[in-house]
């Protein structure tokens, strides 16, 4: 099974022009057979990180991915 970090990295890399990170994350999760609960857990983690560090959601996703 694909790890959380791998999914976040793939979502950041697979981000289309003028697309939100949330949409890219959903697409990557579906590609890996994950469900909406997985999406909620990951996006909540990234959003909390963004708020805590006062950074953009994309930067937060990159940091979460790098920390494993």
Secondary structure as GFF3:
##gff-version 3
##sequence-region A 1 68
A	DSSP	alpha_helix	4	13	.	.	.	ID=ss1
A	DSSP	alpha_helix	21	31	.	.	.	ID=ss2
A	DSSP	alpha_helix	36	53	.	.	.	ID=ss3
A	DSSP	alpha_helix	57	67	.	.	.	ID=ss4
###
